[in-house]
Amino acid sequence: MSRRPHERWIWTELIGFDNTRPDLGVSEYIEAAGFTPATICLLIGSPDFILSHDSPAAEVPLPPDFCARDGHERNPHRQRQVWTNYQLRALIAELHVRGVVVYLTVFTRFYGDRFHHEWVSDHREVCMVYRGHGWVSSINCLARLADGGFYEDYFIAKLVETMVYYGFDGWHGADGYGPLSGPLWCVDMSDDMVAQFSEATGLALPEEVGGECGRDVDRLEVRAAWLWRHVRHEWIDFYSNRWATFWRKAVAALHGAGKQAVVNSAWGRAPFESLYRYGIDYRKIAATGVDGIVVETAAAGLAMDPRPMAAHESRHYDFLAMLMLIRAYVPDTRLIFLHNAHDVVEQWDAIRHMPTLLEREIYSLANVWHHSAEGLRPGADGFLVCLGDGLDPDHWRWLRERWALAFAPAPAATLGATLLWSDAAMAAQVADFTATRTWNSHRLLFQLMTLGAVVQSTVRVDQLHAARGPLLVLNPHLLPADELAAVMAYDAAPVVTIGREPGSLPAADLQFSDPLPPDEVQCRVYGASGLRAPDIAALEEPELIPDDLLAVEDESGYWYHMYARRVSPAFLAACVQVINELSGAPVVTDGADAVTLMAVQQAPGVLRLAVKSKIAVYAGPTVDVRHPIRSVSVLTSFPSLRIQPEGTAFRVRVPGKGVTVLDVEVDGEGLPQVGTSQPEGTVHGP
C-alpha cells in the first residue's frame, strides 16, 4: 500500500539498547522495529546529565538515573544496565551510521541526591515555588540563580557543551521546558518570579504580593490570589514572553552549534488553554525558529488513568481537536504527534492493554487536515512513539500495519465541515473567557466532535478561498469586523456559526438557541434555505452561575477542564445534526450514540470512512453515505466478513473503543463537487 511521506520518530530510554552487544544493541533494536526511524529521542531523564556535565576525558560509569528514567530497574526485555560515557557516545555514533538523528531529552526533576550528588542540591533557589505547597523539587527553567544570573543562561551553555561532547543532533525540550509543571494560578509564585514580573511590567505591587514570601504557604496563597484576580492578563503575557525569551536563547545557541531543537506542546492543551493556563503562545514559540513541536496527543496514555476525568471518552476528541487547532495556528511549523504506546515509569501500556483504542488513535491523528493555498496539509508531519523500549517484534509489526493504512496518500477532498481559525479571535478569547467563562472554541469543537459532528479540517481566515464545504465558525463574536465580513462573503457552501451573536450579522436562514438562559449561545446558518429549526427540550434545572467569576478556583491538573458555564447537550446535539445535514457527509442512522465518523473522498467515486467506537463493547452501527453503493471494502484487519450494502446504507461491526476503516465505492463520481451543495429541507431534531 502506497503512503504519503511522514516522519517516524521514537522516544526511548537507554534501557532499550544493550551495552553487552558489539554495536550496543542498535542492530537488534532496528531489526525488531522493522524500520529505521528518522529520529530517536534518548530519554536520559535527569537534568543533572546536563547540569553536572564536565566533558570527562576518562571513561566513567553513568549513575542509575541516567541509565533509566528515575533509576527504574527493568523494562519487559532487560534489567537496567550500567552505561558509561564512552558507551553512550558510541551508541549515538552507531545510530548515526544508520542515518538516525539523535535528540537528547531530560526532565526537570530533582532527586534529592538519591543516586549521586546533583547540581541542584547546591542551587535549590531554581526549584519551583508552588501555591499550596511552597518549595517543590522540580526546576523552574526561568528562575534566577542566587548570584543574580539567569538559570537558563547556565543551562543552555551546559546543554550545548553536553550535546557536542556526546554527538547529539538536537534537543527535545519535554515536560518542564515550556511550560512549568502546573498552571499559572499555581506556579511559579516565588519571590524571584514576582520580582521578574514587576521588573518586566513596571507594575507596583502591594507589599503582600511583592514583598518577601519565601516558602510560606499562607503568604503564597495571598500572593497567588491577588495576582490571578488583579493582573491575570499581565501575568499570562509575562510568562508567554519569558518562555519566548528562553526558547529564543536556546534555539540561537543550538543552531549556532549546528544542533536542532523541538519542544513539547503545553500539557496537551490547544492554543487558547496553552496560553491561558500555562503561558505558552505557540506562535511566539514558533517565531523563535524552533525546529518543531511535539504535540502531546496523549489520549491513549490516559485511557485507563484512574484520575477523575482523565479517561473520559471525550478525551480522544479533545486531543484530536487540539492537534487540528495547533496546525491552524502555526501552519508552517513541523508538528510531530505523540504516539502513545507504553511507559514503564508512568505505568500504562496501551499497546498491550488497549490495542483497539491505540489503533483508533493512530488512524485519527494521521487523518485531520488543514486547507491552504498549497492544498491539503496533514495535521501532523509525523509521530513520536512514546515509549519505544520494551516493545516486541510483533508489537512493531502491528504498528507498521496500522501506519500503512493511517498514512495513505492524501484524499481528494475532506467531507463534513471545515473549521475556521482566526488569530485575532484567539487573542480576544483570553479577556472574553475571563469575563464570561463561556466555552472557548476548542471546547466547543471537541464536544461537537464527541457527539458526532464530521469535522476534521481547518482553514485560516486569510486562506478562506482554499476551504471546501460548509464553514464552521465558533464564537463568532470574537472575530473583528473585517473577518466577519469575509466569512459572510464565503459562498462555496453554507456557513454555520455557534456561539454568542456578534451583533453585526445579517439575518440567518436558520437560527436557534440553547435553552439555558440568558439564551446567549446560538446556532445560525447562512446560505441554506428551507431549513426548520430542530426541537430542543428545555432543561429542568437552571444553571447556578457564580456571582464572582474572578474568584472561580480551577483544578491544577491538565486533565481537568476549567470551569465554564453550561451548554446543554440537547443544543449541541442539534448543532451536530445541522452540521452533518448541511455537509452531505455520511451519517450514522442507527447506533449514533456508540460511534462517530471521519469521512473523506479518497478518489472519484470512493469514500473512505473511519467508524470510531466510543463504547467498550462491539458496536454495530448503520451508516448511510447518501449515494447508491456499489461495494464496501474493509481496510482494517477487523471485521473479516463481507459487508452487504442496501441502497445507500450498510451495517458494520466495530471493536470496542476501536476503529473500522472502509472504502465505499458509490455510483457515478461519488459526492457532488465538494462545496457546491446547498441542501434544502428539514433538519430533524435530536
C-alpha positions in Angstrom: 0.0 0.0 0.0 1.4 3.4 -1.0 1.6 6.0 1.7 2.3 9.7 2.0 5.7 11.0 3.3 5.8 11.3 7.1 8.5 11.2 9.8 8.8 8.3 12.2 10.4 9.2 15.5 10.9 7.0 18.6 11.3 8.2 22.2 13.2 5.6 24.2 15.4 5.2 27.2 18.9 3.7 27.2 17.4 0.5 28.6 16.0 0.0 25.1 19.5 -0.8 23.9 22.1 -3.4 25.1 25.6 -2.4 26.0 26.8 -6.0 26.1 26.5 -6.2 22.3 29.3 -5.1 20.0 27.1 -2.4 18.4 25.4 -1.7 21.7 22.2 -3.3 20.5 21.5 -1.0 17.7 21.0 -3.7 15.0 18.8 -5.7 17.3 16.7 -2.7 18.0 16.2 -1.7 14.4 15.6 -5.2 13.3 12.9 -5.6 15.9 11.3 -2.3 14.9 11.4 -3.4 11.2 12.3 0.1 10.0 15.0 2.8 10.6 13.5 5.7 12.5 14.2 9.2 11.2 14.9 10.4 14.8 15.4 8.8 18.2 14.9 10.9 21.3 17.1 9.4 24.0 15.3 9.9 27.3 18.1 10.3 29.9 15.6 11.7 32.4 17.7 13.5 35.0 18.6 17.2 34.2 21.8 16.6 36.1 23.1 14.8 32.9 23.4 18.3 31.6 23.9 20.5 34.7 26.8 18.5 36.1 28.4 17.6 32.8 32.2 18.3 32.7 33.3 16.6 29.4 35.4 13.9 31.1 38.4 12.6 29.2 38.3 9.3 31.0 35.6 6.6 30.8 33.3 6.8 33.8 30.1 5.0 34.7 26.8 6.9 34.5 24.5 6.9 37.5 21.3 4.9 37.6 19.0 7.9 36.9 20.9 8.4 33.6 20.7 4.8 32.6 16.9 4.5 33.2 14.4 7.2 34.0 14.1 7.7 37.7 16.6 4.8 38.0 13.9 2.2 37.5 15.2 -1.4 37.5 13.8 -3.0 34.3 11.6 -3.0 31.3 9.9 -6.0 29.7 13.2 -7.0 28.0 16.1 -6.5 30.4 17.4 -5.2 33.7 18.8 -1.7 33.8 22.5 -1.8 32.7 25.4 0.4 33.9 26.3 2.5 30.9 29.5 4.6 30.6 30.0 8.0 28.9 32.1 6.2 26.2 29.4 3.7 25.5 26.8 6.4 25.2 29.0 8.3 22.7 29.5 5.0 20.8 25.7 4.3 20.8 25.0 7.7 19.2 27.7 7.1 16.6 26.2 3.7 15.8 22.8 5.3 15.3 24.4 7.9 13.0 25.9 5.2 10.9 22.4 4.0 10.2 21.2 7.5 9.3 19.3 8.1 12.6 19.1 11.7 14.0 19.5 11.5 17.8 17.9 14.0 20.2 18.5 14.4 23.9 15.6 14.5 26.4 15.9 15.3 30.1 13.1 16.4 32.5 13.3 18.9 35.4 13.1 16.7 38.4 15.5 17.0 41.4 16.0 13.6 43.0 17.4 14.9 46.3 20.9 13.3 45.7 19.3 9.8 45.7 21.7 8.4 43.1 24.5 10.9 43.2 25.2 14.5 44.3 23.2 16.7 42.0 24.0 20.3 40.8 20.5 21.4 42.0 21.4 20.3 45.6 23.7 23.4 45.7 21.3 25.6 43.8 17.9 25.0 45.3 16.9 28.5 44.5 16.0 27.4 41.0 13.3 25.0 42.1 9.7 25.9 41.7 7.5 27.5 44.4 4.0 26.2 44.1 0.8 27.6 45.5 -0.4 25.4 48.3 2.9 23.5 48.6 5.7 26.0 48.8 9.1 24.8 47.5 8.9 21.7 45.3 11.7 19.5 43.9 11.3 20.5 40.2 13.3 23.1 38.3 11.9 26.4 37.2 13.9 27.0 34.0 13.0 30.7 34.1 14.4 31.3 37.6 17.4 33.3 38.6 20.4 31.9 40.4 21.5 33.2 43.9 24.1 35.4 42.2 21.5 37.1 40.1 22.3 35.4 36.8 19.6 33.5 34.9 19.5 29.7 35.3 18.6 29.5 31.6 22.0 31.0 30.6 23.9 28.4 32.6 21.6 25.6 31.4 21.8 26.4 27.7 25.6 26.7 27.8 25.8 23.3 29.5 23.3 21.9 27.1 25.3 22.8 24.1 28.5 21.5 25.7 26.9 18.2 26.6 25.4 17.7 23.2 28.7 18.5 21.4 30.6 16.1 23.7 28.2 13.1 23.1 27.4 13.9 19.5 23.6 14.6 19.9 22.0 16.2 16.9 19.2 18.1 18.8 17.4 18.8 22.0 13.9 17.6 22.8 12.5 20.1 25.3 9.9 18.0 27.0 8.0 18.3 30.3 9.0 21.4 32.3 10.8 23.2 29.5 7.8 25.2 28.4 5.6 25.3 30.3 6.2 24.7 34.0 4.7 21.7 35.8 1.5 23.5 36.7 -0.9 26.3 35.7 -0.2 30.0 36.1 -2.6 30.4 39.0 -0.4 27.9 41.0 3.2 28.2 39.8 5.7 29.7 39.9 4.9 32.1 42.8 8.5 32.6 44.1 9.8 35.9 45.2 12.1 35.8 42.2 9.4 35.3 39.6 7.2 38.0 41.1 10.2 40.4 41.1 10.9 39.5 37.4 7.2 40.2 36.7 7.3 43.6 38.4 10.5 44.5 36.5 9.1 43.4 33.2 5.8 45.2 33.5 6.7 48.2 35.7 3.7 47.4 37.9 3.9 48.5 41.5 2.7 45.6 43.6 1.3 45.8 47.1 3.6 44.6 49.9 1.7 41.4 50.5 2.3 40.5 46.8 5.7 42.0 46.0 7.2 41.6 49.5 9.1 38.5 50.6 7.1 35.3 51.0 9.8 32.7 50.8 8.2 29.3 51.1 5.4 30.4 53.5 2.3 28.7 52.1 -0.2 31.2 53.6 1.7 34.2 52.2 2.0 32.5 48.8 -1.8 31.9 48.9 -2.4 35.6 49.3 0.1 36.5 46.6 -1.4 34.0 44.1 -5.0 35.0 44.7 -4.1 38.7 44.2 -2.1 38.1 41.0 -4.8 36.0 39.4 -7.6 38.4 40.3 -6.0 41.8 39.6 -3.3 41.3 37.0 -4.3 38.0 35.4 -3.7 39.1 31.8 -0.4 40.7 32.6 0.7 37.6 34.4 -0.2 35.5 31.3 1.6 37.9 29.0 4.7 37.9 31.2 5.0 34.1 31.1 4.4 33.9 27.4 7.2 36.4 26.8 9.6 34.7 29.3 9.1 31.4 27.6 9.7 33.0 24.2 12.9 34.5 25.5 14.0 31.2 26.9 13.4 29.4 23.6 14.9 32.2 21.6 18.1 31.9 23.5 18.1 28.1 23.3 17.4 28.0 19.6 20.1 30.6 18.8 22.7 28.7 20.9 21.8 25.3 19.5 21.6 26.4 15.9 24.9 28.2 16.3 26.4 24.9 17.3 24.8 23.1 14.3 22.1 21.5 16.6 18.3 21.4 16.4 15.6 21.9 19.0 12.0 20.8 19.3 9.6 21.5 22.2 6.6 19.6 23.6 3.2 21.3 23.5 1.8 22.6 26.7 0.5 19.6 28.6 -1.8 18.6 25.7 -3.6 21.9 25.5 -4.9 23.6 22.4 -3.7 27.2 21.7 -6.1 29.1 23.9 -5.6 26.9 27.0 -1.9 26.6 26.4 -1.7 30.4 26.7 -4.3 30.9 29.4 -3.4 28.1 31.7 0.4 27.8 31.1 1.6 31.0 29.5 2.7 29.3 26.2 1.9 31.0 23.0 2.7 28.6 20.2 3.1 31.5 17.7 5.7 33.1 19.8 7.5 29.8 20.3 7.4 29.1 16.5 8.8 32.6 15.9 12.0 31.6 17.8 12.9 29.4 15.0 12.3 26.1 16.9 12.6 23.1 14.6 9.3 21.6 15.6 6.6 21.0 18.2 5.8 17.6 19.7 2.1 17.7 20.2 1.1 15.8 23.3 -1.8 13.8 21.9 -1.9 11.6 25.0 -5.4 10.1 25.0 -4.1 6.5 24.8 -1.9 7.0 27.8 -4.8 8.4 29.8 -7.3 5.8 28.6 -7.1 3.7 31.8 -6.0 6.5 34.2 -8.0 6.4 37.4 -7.8 10.2 38.0 -11.1 12.0 37.7 -12.0 12.9 34.1 -8.6 11.6 32.8 -10.1 8.7 30.9 -13.3 10.3 29.8 -14.4 9.3 26.3 -14.3 12.9 25.1 -10.5 12.9 25.7 -9.9 11.4 22.3 -11.7 14.2 20.6 -10.1 16.8 23.0 -6.6 15.9 21.8 -7.6 15.4 18.2 -9.2 18.8 18.1 -6.1 20.2 19.8 -3.8 18.9 17.0 -6.1 20.5 14.4 -6.1 23.9 16.1 -2.3 23.9 16.6 -1.8 23.2 12.9 -4.2 26.1 12.1 -2.4 28.4 14.5 1.2 27.6 13.3 0.5 26.2 9.9 4.2 26.3 8.7 5.7 24.6 11.9 6.8 21.0 11.8 4.3 19.1 14.1 5.1 15.6 15.4 2.2 14.0 17.3 2.9 12.0 20.5 2.1 8.4 19.6 1.3 6.7 23.0 2.4 3.1 23.1 3.6 2.3 26.6 5.6 3.7 29.5 7.2 1.7 32.3 7.6 4.6 34.8 4.2 6.1 34.3 2.7 2.6 34.4 0.4 2.5 31.4 0.6 0.2 28.4 -1.8 0.9 25.6 -0.3 -1.5 23.1 -0.7 -4.5 25.4 -3.9 -3.5 27.3 -5.9 -1.3 24.9 -4.7 -2.0 21.3 -8.1 -1.3 19.7 -8.0 2.2 21.2 -4.5 2.7 20.1 -5.4 1.7 16.6 -8.2 4.4 16.7 -5.7 7.0 17.9 -3.2 6.2 15.1 -5.7 6.5 12.3 -7.4 9.6 13.7 -4.3 11.6 14.4 -2.9 10.9 11.0 -6.1 12.0 9.2 -7.0 15.5 10.2 -6.3 18.2 7.6 -5.6 21.9 7.1 -6.7 23.7 3.9 -4.1 26.1 2.5 -3.3 27.7 -0.9 -0.9 24.8 -1.5 -3.7 22.2 -0.9 -4.4 19.8 1.9 -1.7 19.5 4.6 -2.0 16.8 7.3 -2.4 17.9 10.9 1.0 16.4 11.7 4.2 15.7 9.8 4.9 12.5 11.7 4.8 10.9 15.1 7.0 10.1 18.1 6.4 6.6 19.5 6.2 7.0 23.3 8.0 5.0 24.5 9.8 2.7 22.1 11.7 0.5 24.6 10.2 -2.9 25.7 8.3 -3.5 22.5 8.4 -6.9 21.0 8.9 -7.5 17.2 5.2 -8.4 17.0 4.2 -5.1 18.5 6.3 -3.3 15.9 4.8 -5.3 13.1 1.3 -4.5 14.4 2.2 -0.8 14.5 3.7 -0.8 11.0 0.5 -2.4 9.6 -1.6 0.4 11.2 0.8 3.1 10.0 0.5 1.8 6.4 -3.3 2.4 6.4 -3.2 5.6 8.5 -0.6 7.4 6.3 -2.3 6.6 3.0 -2.0 9.3 0.3 -3.9 12.5 1.0 -7.5 12.4 0.0 -9.0 14.2 -3.0 -11.3 16.2 -0.6 -12.4 16.2 3.0 -16.0 15.8 3.8 -18.0 17.3 6.6 -17.5 20.9 7.8 -14.3 22.9 7.8 -13.5 24.8 11.0 -12.4 28.5 10.6 -9.3 29.6 12.5 -8.6 33.3 13.4 -5.5 34.6 15.2 -7.5 37.7 16.2 -10.2 35.6 17.8 -7.6 33.6 19.6 -6.1 36.8 21.1 -9.5 38.1 22.1 -10.5 34.9 23.8 -8.3 35.5 26.9 -10.3 38.5 28.1 -13.6 37.1 26.9 -13.2 33.9 28.9 -12.1 35.7 32.0 -15.2 37.9 31.9 -17.8 35.4 30.9 -16.5 31.8 31.4 -18.3 30.7 28.3 -16.9 27.8 26.3 -13.7 28.5 24.4 -13.6 27.4 20.8 -11.6 24.3 21.4 -14.0 23.0 24.0 -17.0 23.7 21.6 -15.2 21.9 18.8 -14.2 18.7 20.6 -17.7 18.4 22.3 -19.3 18.7 18.9 -16.9 16.1 17.5 -17.6 13.8 20.5 -21.3 13.9 19.7 -20.7 13.0 16.1 -20.0 16.2 14.1 -18.0 15.3 11.0 -15.3 18.0 11.3 -11.7 17.0 10.5 -10.2 20.0 8.7 -9.4 23.6 9.4 -8.7 26.8 7.4 -7.3 30.1 8.4 -9.5 33.2 7.8 -6.8 34.6 5.5 -7.0 31.5 3.3 -10.8 31.2 3.1 -10.5 30.7 -0.7 -8.9 27.3 0.0 -11.8 26.0 2.1 -14.3 23.4 0.8 -17.7 22.5 2.1 -19.7 24.1 4.9 -17.7 26.5 7.1 -18.0 26.2 10.9 -17.3 29.4 12.8 -17.2 29.0 16.6 -17.6 32.1 18.9 -18.1 34.5 16.0 -18.4 37.4 18.4 -14.6 37.2 18.8 -13.9 37.9 15.1 -13.1 41.5 14.1 -15.4 43.2 11.6 -13.3 42.6 8.5 -13.0 38.9 9.2 -16.8 38.6 9.9 -17.3 40.3 6.5 -15.0 37.7 4.9 -17.0 34.9 6.5 -20.3 36.3 5.3 -18.8 36.6 1.8 -17.9 32.8 1.8 -20.1 31.3 -1.0 -18.6 27.9 -1.5 -21.2 26.3 0.8 -23.4 27.2 3.9 -21.8 28.9 6.9 -22.7 27.7 10.4 -21.9 29.9 13.4 -22.1 28.7 17.0 -21.6 31.0 20.0 -22.6 34.4 21.1 -24.0 36.8 18.5 -21.6 39.5 17.3 -24.4 41.9 16.8 -23.5 42.8 13.2 -24.5 39.7 11.3 -27.3 39.7 8.7 -30.5 37.7 9.3 -29.8 34.0 9.3 -31.6 31.4 7.2 -31.9 29.3 10.4 -31.4 30.2 14.0 -31.9 28.5 17.3 -30.6 29.0 20.8 -29.5 27.0 23.8 -32.5 26.9 26.2 -30.2 27.7 29.1 -30.8 31.4 30.0 -30.0 34.0 29.0 -30.0 32.4 25.5 -26.5 33.6 24.7 -25.3 30.6 22.8 -26.9 30.3 19.4 -26.6 28.3 16.2 -27.0 30.3 12.9 -27.0 29.1 9.4 -26.3 31.2 6.3 -26.6 30.2 2.7 -29.1 27.3 3.1 -32.8 27.9 2.6 -35.8 25.9 3.6 -34.5 24.6 6.9 -36.6 24.1 10.0 -35.1 24.6 13.5 -34.9 21.4 15.5 -36.9 21.0 18.6 -34.8 21.3 21.8 -36.2 20.4 25.1 -35.6 23.0 27.9 -33.5 21.8 30.8 -35.4 21.3 34.1 -32.6 22.7 36.3 -31.4 26.3 35.9 -27.7 27.0 35.9 -26.2 28.4 39.1 -23.6 30.9 37.9 -21.0 32.1 40.4 -21.5 35.7 41.5 -17.8 36.4 41.2 -16.3 34.7 38.2 -12.8 36.1 39.1 -13.0 34.0 42.3 -13.5 30.7 40.5 -10.9 28.2 41.5 -9.8 25.8 38.8 -8.2 22.4 39.3 -4.5 22.3 38.6 -4.2 19.0 36.7 -4.1 19.3 32.9 -6.7 16.5 32.6 -9.3 18.7 34.3 -11.3 21.2 32.3 -11.5 24.7 33.6 -14.9 25.8 34.9 -17.2 27.1 32.2 -20.9 27.9 32.1 -23.1 25.1 30.9 -24.1 24.4 27.4 -27.0 22.0 27.1 -26.3 18.6 25.5 -29.6 18.9 23.5 -28.4 22.1 21.9 -25.1 20.6 21.0 -26.8 17.5 19.5 -29.0 19.8 17.4 -25.9 21.7 16.2 -24.3 18.4 15.2 -27.3 17.4 13.2 -27.3 20.7 11.4 -23.6 20.5 10.6 -23.9 16.9 9.2 -27.0 17.6 7.2 -25.6 20.7 5.5 -22.3 18.9 4.7 -23.9 16.0 2.9 -21.3 13.7 4.6 -22.2 10.2 5.6 -24.3 9.8 8.7 -25.0 7.1 11.3 -28.7 6.3 11.2 -28.6 3.6 13.8 -26.2 3.4 16.7 -25.1 7.1 16.7 -24.6 7.1 20.4 -21.9 4.4 20.1 -19.8 5.7 17.2 -18.6 8.8 15.3 -17.3 9.1 11.7 -14.4 10.5 9.9 -15.0 10.8 6.1 -13.1 11.9 3.0 -13.4 11.4 -0.7 -10.3 9.4 -1.3 -10.7 9.3 -5.1 -13.5 9.8 -7.6 -16.4 7.6 -6.6 -14.6 6.3 -3.5 -15.4 7.4 0.0 -13.0 6.4 2.9 -14.8 6.1 6.2 -13.4 5.6 9.7 -16.1 4.4 12.0 -14.9 5.0 15.5 -16.3 3.4 18.6 -16.9 5.3 21.9 -18.0 2.2 23.9 -16.2 -0.7 25.4 -18.2 -3.5 23.7 -18.8 -4.2 20.0 -20.8 -1.6 18.1 -22.9 -2.4 15.0 -24.0 0.9 13.5 -25.8 1.5 10.3 -24.1 4.1 8.1 -25.8 6.0 5.3 -23.5 7.5 2.7 -26.4 9.2 0.8 -25.4 7.7 -2.5 -26.1 4.3 -4.1 -23.3 1.9 -3.0 -21.6 -0.4 -5.4 -19.3 -2.1 -2.9 -17.8 -1.8 0.6 -14.2 -2.9 1.3 -12.9 -3.3 4.8 -9.3 -2.0 5.1 -8.7 -2.8 8.8 -8.0 -6.3 10.0 -11.5 -6.5 11.5 -14.2 -7.4 10.6 -13.4 -10.2 8.0 -16.9 -10.8 6.8 -18.1 -9.3 3.5 -20.4 -6.3 4.0 -23.6 -6.3 2.0 -24.9 -2.8 1.4 -28.6 -2.0 0.9 -29.1 1.0 -1.3 -27.2 3.9 0.2 -26.5 2.3 3.6 -24.6 -0.6 5.2 -24.1 -2.1 8.7 -20.7 -2.8 10.1 -19.1 -4.2 13.2 -16.6 -2.0 15.2 -14.4 -3.3 18.0 -14.8 -1.7 21.5 -13.0 1.7 21.7 -11.6 0.9 18.3 -12.0 1.8 14.6 -13.1 0.1 11.4 -11.9 1.8 8.2 -13.7 1.1 4.9 -13.6 2.2 1.3 -17.1 2.7 -0.1 -17.5 2.8 -3.9 -20.6 4.7 -4.9 -22.3 5.2 -8.2 -21.1 7.9 -10.6 -18.4 10.2 -9.3 -19.4 9.9 -5.7 -20.4 13.0 -3.8 -21.2 16.2 -5.7 -18.4 18.6 -6.4 -17.3 19.5 -2.9 -18.5 22.9 -1.8 -21.4 23.4 -4.3 -24.2 21.6 -2.4 -26.7 23.9 -0.6 -29.3 21.4 0.6 -32.8 22.4 1.2 -35.2 20.7 3.6 -35.8 19.9 7.2 -33.1 19.5 9.9 -34.6 16.9 12.2 -34.5 17.4 15.9 -32.5 15.1 18.2 
